Amino acid sequence: MKKEVKVTESALKEVIDALGGAFQAQAEEEHYEACAKYIEEHGEHLHNPEHFDLFVNSDSAQLREVLVRNLLKVDKNGNPIEYSRSQLSELMFLYTNYGFMKNHLYRIIIKYEGHGCSADKTRYILALHQENIVTGNSPLFKDTSNYYVPDLGQADKWMAFTKSLHHLFYGNTEDYLKAHTELIAQLEKEVKELKEKQESIFTSSPLYQGHEQRNGFGKEIYQVYTFQNNLETLEIHQHDNGGWGYVLLVEGKQYGYAEQKEGLFPEWVTSLFKLLNEIE
């Protein structure tokens, strides 16, 4: 019998911290000599954060801007291309602050759609944003069955929020706060509707036994819906964002993906899962 290994939150944090330390050590090794020389020559001035921003951050920013400005003069095939002043400004910000934009989108996607394919969804939204800048067209989410397309929210709300990050970066918060408020309101509305549909499916089942709250990782609190059919027990864990998982016991044995793939799930469980997948 396989021993079940439970990954605790503290153990997961230790692994992540160790990986972060390894990457930092590699960066230190690669750039140590150059940094040491730079600090030796200019360290007296660079201890002032204002001077550091002026001499280091500004220089690297100018280098990136010159690189992007020249890059955008031609397309991928080397053909000359011209952008309006507004287009060039938006594109340069996208290229030079991609990480900043990505992080803002990524955090929202993780909160409302979970970690699965979150990086792909973030990448897709930023690709649509670039397309919007270049063509001027208002993009729509194409085939939403694709794993990289967000399940929640409309394309125009995501685009407005993404565009507002340019203003936020330079301290202009009005457009950002408006776009953020509208996007979050839509996501909350869609999540609420999804959870209500799920609850209706749960409570209408003749095998439904009740539900309770439980604590998950961090501060998360999720709902656990229990179903019983003789020696078959199913728990469905409904998360704040409408995502769900399950624990299925058949005669005391836990069933998972392997048993589902082999067609060993009880018919009533398969039917319940089908109803849940149809409303997503």
N, C-alpha and C positions, 0 to 999 in steps of 0.2 A: 504494500500500500504506500502510495506517495505521501510524503509528509507535506502538509499545507504550510507554506511560508507566507506570513503576513508582512507586507512592507509597511512599516510605520512611518509617520510623518517625519520623525527625527532622523530615521535612517535615510530617507529620501533626501533630506536637507544635507546630510553629511556627504552623500554622493555628489550632489550638485556643487557644494562648496569645494570639494576635492577637484572636480573638473575645472571650476573657475580658477583655482590656484594653479593648476597645471598650465592653463592657457596664459595666465599672467607671467608665470616663470619663463615660458617660451618667448613671450614678447620682450621680457627683460633681457634675456640672453641675446636676442637678435639685435636689439637697439641700444644695448648698454654703452658701447664705446662712443657712439654718436651723441647720445644724451649726456654722457659724462663730460665730453669735450665742450658741448654747448653750455652746460651749467658752469664749467670752469671759466669760460670766457664771459658769460653774461649773467651768472647766478646772482650777483649783487643786485641787479635791477629786477630780475625775474621773481624775486621773493615778494615783490609787490604785485598782487593779482591784477591790478589795472595795467601795469606794465607787461605782465605776461599775456594779457589779452591783446594788447597793442602789438607786441613784437612777435609772439608765437601764433596765437589764434588768427590774427589778421593776415599774417603772411601765408599760412596754410589755406585760409579761406580764399585769398586772392589767387593762389595757385590753382585751386579747384575751379574757380570761376573762369579763369583763362582757359583751362583745359576743356571745360564744358562748352564755353562759347565757341571755341574752334571746332569741337566735336559736332556741334549742331549746325555747322555751316554746310554739311553734306549729309546725305542719307546713307543707309547701310551699303549701297552700291557705289558710293563715291560721287553721286550726282549732286550738284549745287542745290541748296534749298534755302528759302527765305521765310522767316517768321516775323510777325508783327512784334512791336516792342512789348506788348502785353503777353503774347505767347512766349516770347523769349524769357521774360521775367518768371513766368509760371514754370516753364521747363527747367530753367536753371535752378530754381528753388527745389523742384522735385529731385533733380540729380544730386545737388549738393546737400540736401537735408532729407534724403530718403529714409534714413534710420529714424529720424524724428517723427516723420509722418507714419511710418510703419508701426512704431511703438504705440502711438495713439489709437490707431485702428485695431491693432492686435489686442490691446487690453479690452476694448469693447467687445470684440468678437469672442474672446475667451469667456467673458462674463455671460454673454447671452447665447453662445452656441457651443461652448466647451472647447477643449484643446484639440479635438480631432479636426485635422485639415485646416486649423486656424491660420497657419503660415500661408497656405495656398490661397485661402480666401482673402487674406490681407494683400497678397501679391496681385490677385485678380482685381481688387478694387483700385489699387494704384495703377494698374495697366489701363483700366477704364478711364481713370482720371487723366492719364497721359493722352489717351485717344480723344477725350473730350477737349483737351487743350489744343491739340493739333487740328482736329476736324471741326470743332465747334458744335458737333452734334450732341444731343443729350442721350447718353447711352442707356440701354436697358439691360437687365440681367438676362443673358441668353440661357437656354436650357437649364432650368434650376435643378434638374436631376444630377447635374455634374457636381462632383465632390468639392470643387473649388469655388462654387457659387454660394454666397451666403443664403441660409435658409430663411432668415428674418430680415425685414426692412426692405424698402424700395430703393431702387438705384438712385433716384434723384435726391433722396435724403442722405444716402451715403456720399454722393458726389458733393453735395453742399457742405457736408461736414469736412470732407477731405480738402476741399478748396479753402475752407476757413482756417486751416492750420497755417497757411502762409501768413495770414493776418495775425494769428496768435503768436507766431514766432517773433514778430516785431512789436509785440505788446498791445496790438489792437484787438481787444477781447470781444467787442460787440458782435461782430459777425460770427465768431466762434461760439459764443454762449448761445446765440439764437439757433445756430445749426445743431449744436450739441443737444440743446433742450428738445428740439423737434425730432431728432433722430432717436434719442432715448425714449421719448414719449411714444413713438411708434413701436419701438422694440418692446417696451413694457406692455403695450396694448396687445401686441401679437402673442407675447408669452402668456399673458393672462387668459386670452381666448384659447390658446393651445392647452393650458393646464385645466381649464374648465371642461374642455372636450374629453381630455384624458380621465378626469374625475368622473364624468358621466358614464364613460365606458366601464371604469372600475366598479362603481357603485351599482350599476345595473346588472352585473354578473350575478347569477344565483349562487356562485361559489365565494363571493366576497364576504370576508369575515370582519373587516374594520381596518382602521389605519391609525398610525401614531407618528409623532415626530422623533427623529433621532439626530444626533450630532455627527457631522462628517469631519473631513480634514479642515483645519483652520476653524473659521467661524461659521462654516456652512451648516445649515439645518435643513434636512430633507424629510419628505413624507414617505412613509413605508406603508404600502397597501398589501394586505395579506389575503390569500385565497387558499381554500382547502377542499380537496376532493379525495376522501378516504385517506390513503397513504401518500398522497401527492400534495406538497405544500409549495406555494409560489409566493415570493415577496417581490413586489415591484418598488424600486426606489426612485421616487420622483424628485428631481433636483429643482432648484429655484428657477432655472432657465427653461424648464419643460423637458430637459433631457431625462432619460430614465435608464436604469439598469435592473437586473433581476438576480434573485437567488432561487433556484429550483431544486427541491429535494423530492426524490422518488424512492419510497421505501428506505429513507434514511441516507441515500446516496445522492451527492450533489451532481446535477446535470449541467453541462455547459455547451460550448460551441461544438465540440466533437460529437456529442450525443444528438445535438440538433441537426448537424450535417448528416448523421446516419438515419435520421427520421425517427428517433426514439422519444422525442418529446410527446407528452400526452396531447391528444387532439384539441382539448379545450384550451391548453396553453398556446398552441400554434394559432388557434382562431383568435385568441385575445391579442396576441402579438400582431397579427394581421390587421386587426381593427386599429391598433395604435399606430402602425406604420402608414395606414391610409390617410390619417389626419395630419401627418407631418408635411 
